[in-house]
């Protein structure tokens, strides 16, 4: 079918609308062509709307929706067991956040645009209240653990990290406090601790005051996780920010094993024998082990320390060191204003390079350390390193939370509302990670690919006929990796 114009007896093709192979296809093309012809003609309506072509049925689009996108999201929500909540309004909040993160009030627009019946905004806010009153997060966490166990067996290792969510407000309160921000923000914030399995699938999330030290968040999250799932033995992997003797003692006393990053300041003492025998010489990928007493007095405990040296890491570290030296030199010479610099030594009015610190930095370039209470018989040094490197999965989940799901900035003001908002984000993160793992496509790619595919209901005379779009190559690749779409909810 084509749209043509005739001028001075000459016909010219304006646009090719498409080809039809049956009556329904022809009706759809006719509807599209009429809409294209009618565009812009409402300013001078002389009753010249295109008439149906003789011999073709009059057709009109009764409804249109992004059915496939909605069903893919709804099916994933159900596969994770989240339907057990029995709360359609809460589900609408979670799935709408996956499609287009926005305010609770604007969620109605998102649902309307994709052709899904939307609860009233008051119903959505009531769902947030139910989420806290009925402990939805606890139920979701149980479902997440059950899913992770089905997919990967009994959880033997979990990964933990902390991030911050900031608020567009000026004043602090008991929860929203100005604290240490990895992005150097000075807005009030909350701390969020996230526990995931080795693939990055979320298992537990907790919220803390914005000025709470990161090291004090780990034990409450682990305790809640252990009590919720009656876990008695597990390996916890965390970054060097969790490295404190008291923290590690508490983890161990709770019956958990741990792997945490080690700060390099102790490396010269841990590896004193190597430096005495071999100087700064290492082979690429070399693993060295030592033991370190951590804590004070009679409470000090011996910890296993694993180090690895890599040539590639040394080159990266040396480049960073040289940039810092250049910065310190400029300050020392007066070419740059006075500011804090790692390799600058200030004595009274005198400024100079701190050569001892520079030499120590070059000595340790290429090394990375790890502390664990796992004996070497249970986990080799290489296995300890590999487990720690899985922490990027937590970062990946945090990035999805902050970018795709836009968990921040947070616009709620009451603790209960903030907590409920975090529950919605936690559920959306679980659905998003599940779909990402299942399809190999990012959440953003999945939504951008499936959202334009509009299913329609066509009225032809007294008959209504549903029609689905023809998926393109990208859409087909996503859909083929998932179980068949279930009947509409």
C-alpha positions in Angstrom: 0.0 0.0 0.0 1.3 3.5 -0.9 0.2 7.1 -0.4 0.4 9.0 -3.7 -0.4 12.5 -4.9 -1.6 13.5 -8.3 -0.6 16.9 -9.8 -1.2 18.0 -13.4 -2.1 14.4 -14.3 1.2 13.0 -12.9 1.1 10.6 -10.0 4.0 10.6 -7.4 4.5 8.1 -4.6 4.7 10.1 -1.3 5.2 7.2 1.1 5.2 3.4 1.1 3.0 2.3 4.0 3.6 -1.4 3.8 2.4 -4.7 2.4 -0.5 -6.9 3.6 -1.0 -10.6 3.2 -4.5 -11.0 4.7 -7.6 -9.0 5.5 -6.4 -8.0 9.0 -3.1 -6.8 7.7 -4.9 -4.8 5.0 -7.2 -3.2 7.6 -4.2 -2.2 9.8 -2.4 -0.6 6.8 -5.6 1.2 5.8 -5.9 2.6 9.3 -2.2 3.8 9.3 -2.7 5.4 5.9 -5.8 7.3 7.0 -4.0 8.6 10.1 -1.1 9.8 8.0 -3.4 11.5 5.5 -5.4 13.1 8.3 -2.3 14.6 10.0 -2.4 18.4 10.0 -5.8 18.6 8.3 -7.8 19.4 11.5 -7.1 23.1 11.1 -9.5 23.3 8.2 -12.0 20.5 8.5 -14.2 20.5 5.5 -15.3 16.9 5.9 -12.6 15.7 3.5 -11.3 12.8 5.7 -10.3 9.9 3.5 -13.1 7.5 2.8 -12.7 3.7 3.0 -11.6 2.2 -0.3 -14.4 0.2 -1.9 -14.2 -3.5 -1.1 -12.1 -3.1 2.1 -13.5 -3.3 5.6 -13.6 -0.1 7.7 -11.2 -0.6 10.5 -10.2 1.4 13.6 -7.7 0.8 16.4 -9.7 0.3 19.6 -6.6 0.1 21.9 -2.9 -0.1 21.8 -0.3 -1.3 24.3 3.3 -2.4 24.8 2.0 -5.8 25.8 5.1 -7.8 25.1 7.3 -5.5 27.3 4.8 -5.6 30.1 4.4 -9.4 30.0 8.2 -9.9 29.9 8.5 -7.8 33.1 5.4 -9.3 34.7 6.5 -12.9 34.0 9.9 -12.2 35.5 8.2 -10.7 38.6 6.1 -13.9 38.9 9.1 -16.3 38.3 10.9 -14.7 41.2 7.9 -15.5 43.4 7.0 -11.8 44.0 3.4 -12.4 43.0 3.0 -14.1 46.5 2.6 -10.5 47.9 -0.8 -10.4 46.2 -0.5 -6.6 45.7 -1.2 -5.4 42.2 -0.5 -1.8 43.0 3.0 -2.6 44.4 3.7 -4.7 41.3 2.7 -1.7 39.2 5.2 0.5 41.1 8.0 -2.0 40.6 7.4 -2.7 36.9 6.9 0.9 36.0 10.2 1.8 37.7 11.9 -0.8 35.4 10.3 0.9 32.3 10.8 4.6 33.3 12.0 5.5 36.8 10.0 8.5 37.9 8.0 9.8 40.9 5.1 7.8 42.3 2.6 10.4 41.0 4.1 10.2 37.5 3.9 6.4 37.5 0.3 6.7 36.3 1.5 8.4 33.1 4.1 5.7 32.5 1.5 2.9 32.8 -1.0 4.8 30.6 1.6 5.3 27.9 2.3 1.6 27.6 -1.5 0.8 27.7 -1.6 -0.9 31.1 -4.5 -0.1 33.4 -3.1 2.1 36.2 -4.1 2.2 39.8 -5.0 5.7 41.2 -2.1 7.6 42.6 -3.7 7.3 46.1 -3.7 3.5 45.6 0.0 3.6 44.8 0.8 5.5 48.0 -1.3 3.1 49.9 0.8 0.3 48.5 3.9 1.9 49.9 2.4 2.0 53.3 1.4 -1.7 53.0 5.0 -2.5 51.9 6.3 -1.4 55.3 3.4 -2.5 57.5 3.5 -6.1 56.0 7.3 -6.4 55.7 7.3 -6.8 51.9 11.1 -6.5 51.9 11.4 -9.5 54.2 9.1 -11.5 51.9 11.0 -10.3 48.8 14.3 -11.2 50.4 13.0 -14.7 51.1 11.9 -15.1 47.5 15.3 -13.8 46.3 17.1 -16.3 48.4 14.9 -19.1 47.1 15.5 -18.1 43.5 19.3 -17.9 44.0 19.2 -21.4 45.6 17.2 -22.8 42.8 19.6 -21.3 40.2 22.9 -21.9 41.9 22.4 -24.2 44.8 22.8 -23.4 48.5 24.5 -20.1 48.9 28.0 -20.6 50.2 29.3 -17.1 49.4 27.9 -13.6 49.5 29.3 -10.2 48.5 28.8 -7.0 50.4 29.3 -3.3 49.7 27.9 0.1 50.7 26.7 3.1 48.7 24.9 6.3 49.5 21.6 7.8 48.2 21.4 11.6 48.5 18.4 13.9 48.9 17.5 17.2 47.3 17.0 18.9 50.7 19.2 21.3 52.7 18.4 20.2 56.2 19.4 17.1 58.1 17.3 14.9 60.4 17.9 11.7 62.4 18.2 9.6 59.2 19.3 11.9 56.4 22.7 13.1 57.5 25.7 14.6 55.7 28.4 12.0 55.8 31.3 10.6 53.9 30.3 10.5 50.2 32.2 8.6 47.5 31.1 11.2 45.1 32.2 14.1 47.4 28.6 15.4 47.8 27.5 17.5 50.8 23.8 16.8 50.5 22.1 14.9 53.3 22.2 11.2 52.5 21.5 7.6 53.7 23.8 4.7 53.7 22.6 1.6 51.8 24.2 -1.8 52.4 23.6 -4.4 49.7 24.3 -8.2 50.0 24.3 -10.1 46.7 25.2 -13.6 45.5 28.4 -14.2 43.4 26.5 -13.3 40.2 25.3 -10.0 41.6 21.7 -11.1 42.3 20.4 -9.1 45.3 19.7 -11.0 48.6 19.4 -8.4 51.3 19.3 -4.6 51.5 19.4 -2.4 54.6 19.3 1.4 55.2 21.4 3.3 57.7 21.9 6.9 58.8 23.9 9.0 56.3 26.8 9.6 58.7 27.2 6.0 59.9 30.6 4.5 59.4 30.7 1.9 56.6 32.4 -0.6 58.9 29.5 -0.6 61.3 26.9 -1.6 58.6 28.2 -5.0 57.7 27.3 -6.9 60.9 23.6 -5.8 61.1 23.1 -6.8 57.4 24.7 -10.2 58.0 22.8 -10.8 61.2 19.5 -10.0 59.5 20.4 -12.3 56.6 21.5 -15.1 58.8 18.3 -14.9 61.0 16.0 -14.6 58.0 17.4 -17.7 56.3 18.8 -19.7 59.3 22.2 -19.6 57.7 25.0 -20.9 59.9 28.0 -21.1 57.6 28.9 -18.7 54.8 31.9 -16.8 53.3 31.4 -13.0 53.2 33.4 -11.0 50.7 33.9 -7.2 51.2 36.2 -4.5 50.2 39.0 -3.0 52.3 36.6 -0.4 53.8 35.3 -3.2 56.0 38.8 -4.1 57.3 38.8 -3.6 61.1 39.9 -6.1 63.7 36.6 -5.7 65.6 34.5 -6.2 62.4 36.4 -9.3 61.4 36.2 -10.7 65.0 32.4 -10.1 65.0 32.0 -11.9 61.6 34.1 -14.8 62.8 32.2 -15.0 66.2 28.9 -15.1 64.2 30.2 -18.3 62.5 31.0 -16.7 59.1 34.2 -16.9 57.1 35.4 -13.8 55.3 37.6 -12.4 52.5 38.3 -8.7 52.6 40.7 -6.4 50.8 43.9 -5.5 52.7 45.5 -2.0 52.8 49.0 -2.1 51.4 50.5 -0.1 54.3 51.1 -3.4 56.1 52.7 -5.1 53.1 56.3 -4.2 53.9 55.9 -6.0 57.3 53.9 -9.0 55.9 56.4 -9.5 53.1 59.6 -8.5 54.9 61.2 -11.9 54.2 60.5 -11.6 50.4 61.9 -8.0 50.2 65.0 -9.1 52.2 65.6 -12.1 49.9 64.5 -10.8 46.5 64.2 -7.0 46.9 61.4 -5.6 44.6 61.5 -8.5 42.2 58.3 -10.4 41.5 57.1 -12.7 38.7 53.9 -11.8 36.9 50.9 -13.3 38.8 53.0 -14.4 41.8 51.1 -15.1 45.0 52.7 -14.7 48.4 51.2 -15.6 51.8 51.8 -14.4 55.3 50.1 -14.1 58.7 49.3 -10.9 60.6 48.2 -10.4 64.2 45.2 -8.1 64.2 43.7 -6.5 67.3 45.3 -5.5 70.6 46.4 -7.4 73.7 45.1 -10.8 74.5 42.2 -10.3 72.0 44.5 -10.1 69.0 44.0 -12.9 66.4 46.2 -14.2 63.7 44.9 -13.7 60.2 45.9 -15.2 56.9 47.1 -12.5 54.3 47.3 -13.3 50.6 49.2 -11.0 48.2 49.5 -11.1 44.4 51.8 -9.1 42.1 50.8 -8.4 38.5 52.9 -6.6 35.9 49.9 -4.9 34.4 48.9 -3.5 37.8 52.4 -2.3 38.4 52.4 -0.3 35.2 49.1 1.3 36.2 50.3 2.0 39.7 53.5 3.5 38.4 51.6 5.9 36.1 49.5 7.0 39.0 52.5 7.5 41.2 54.3 9.6 38.5 51.2 11.8 38.1 51.2 12.4 41.9 54.9 13.2 41.9 54.3 15.8 39.1 51.5 17.3 41.2 53.7 17.5 44.3 56.7 19.0 42.3 54.5 21.8 41.0 53.3 22.6 44.5 56.9 22.5 45.9 58.2 24.8 43.2 55.3 27.3 43.6 54.0 26.6 40.1 50.7 25.3 41.7 48.8 26.6 44.8 49.3 24.9 48.1 47.1 21.9 48.6 47.3 18.4 50.1 49.4 16.0 48.1 50.5 12.5 48.9 54.2 12.9 48.1 54.6 16.5 49.5 56.5 17.0 52.7 55.9 20.4 54.4 58.2 21.5 57.2 57.4 25.0 58.4 57.6 27.2 55.4 59.6 24.6 53.4 58.0 22.3 50.8 59.8 19.4 49.2 59.2 15.9 47.8 58.9 13.1 50.4 61.4 10.7 48.7 60.9 8.0 51.4 57.1 7.8 50.7 57.8 7.8 46.9 60.3 4.9 47.3 57.8 2.9 49.4 55.0 3.5 46.8 57.2 2.2 44.0 58.2 -0.8 46.1 54.5 -1.8 46.5 53.4 -1.0 43.0 51.7 -4.0 41.4 50.7 -5.6 44.7 47.2 -6.2 46.0 46.4 -7.8 49.3 43.5 -9.9 50.8 42.8 -11.0 54.4 40.8 -14.1 55.2 40.2 -16.6 58.0 39.8 -19.5 55.6 42.6 -22.0 55.9 44.6 -22.8 52.8 43.3 -26.3 52.9 39.8 -25.0 52.3 40.6 -22.3 49.8 43.8 -21.7 47.9 45.3 -18.2 47.5 44.2 -18.0 43.9 40.6 -19.0 44.9 40.7 -16.2 47.6 41.7 -13.7 44.9 39.1 -14.9 42.4 36.3 -14.6 45.0 37.3 -11.1 45.9 37.3 -10.0 42.3 33.6 -11.0 42.1 32.9 -7.8 44.1 32.5 -6.0 40.8 29.1 -7.7 40.7 28.0 -5.6 43.7 29.2 -2.5 41.9 27.3 -3.5 38.8 24.1 -3.9 40.9 24.7 -0.5 42.5 25.2 1.1 39.1 21.9 -0.4 37.9 20.2 0.9 41.1 21.5 4.4 40.6 21.3 4.7 36.8 18.6 2.4 35.2 16.4 2.5 38.3 17.3 6.0 39.4 17.0 5.3 43.1 18.5 8.7 43.8 18.0 11.5 44.4 15.3 10.5 46.9 12.3 12.9 47.2 10.6 11.3 50.2 10.9 12.9 53.6 9.6 10.4 56.2 11.7 7.4 57.2 8.8 5.0 56.5 8.4 6.4 53.0 12.1 6.2 52.3 12.2 2.7 53.5 9.2 1.7 51.3 10.9 3.4 48.3 14.0 1.3 48.9 11.8 -1.8 48.9 10.5 -0.9 45.5 14.0 -0.4 44.2 15.1 -3.7 45.7 12.3 -5.6 44.0 13.0 -3.8 40.7 16.8 -4.5 41.0 16.0 -8.3 41.4 13.7 -8.3 38.4 16.3 -6.3 36.3 19.2 -8.5 37.3 17.2 -11.7 36.6 16.2 -10.5 33.1 19.7 -9.3 32.4 21.1 -12.7 33.3 18.5 -14.5 31.3 18.7 -12.5 28.1 22.2 -11.1 28.0 20.8 -7.7 27.3 21.0 -4.7 29.7 17.8 -3.5 31.2 18.0 -0.3 29.2 18.4 -2.2 26.0 15.5 -4.6 26.8 13.1 -1.7 27.5 14.2 0.3 24.5 13.8 -2.7 22.2 10.4 -4.0 23.4 8.6 -0.8 24.4 8.0 0.4 20.7 6.4 -3.0 19.9 2.7 -2.1 20.2 0.0 -4.7 20.2 -3.4 -3.4 19.0 -7.1 -4.4 19.1 -8.7 -3.6 15.7 -12.5 -3.2 15.3 -13.8 -4.3 11.9 -17.5 -3.8 11.8 -18.9 -5.7 14.8 -15.8 -7.8 15.2 -12.7 -7.0 17.3 -9.4 -8.6 16.4 -6.2 -8.5 18.5 -2.9 -8.2 16.6 0.7 -8.3 17.8 3.6 -6.6 16.0 6.3 -8.4 14.1 9.4 -8.3 16.3 12.7 -7.2 14.7 16.0 -9.2 15.1 16.9 -7.6 18.4 13.5 -8.2 19.9 13.4 -11.7 18.7 16.8 -12.4 20.3 15.5 -11.2 23.6 12.2 -13.0 23.5 13.8 -16.3 22.4 15.9 -16.4 25.5 12.9 -16.2 27.8 10.1 -18.7 28.5 7.0 -18.2 26.3 5.0 -15.1 27.3 2.1 -16.0 29.5 -1.5 -14.9 28.8 -2.1 -11.2 29.7 -2.5 -10.2 33.3 
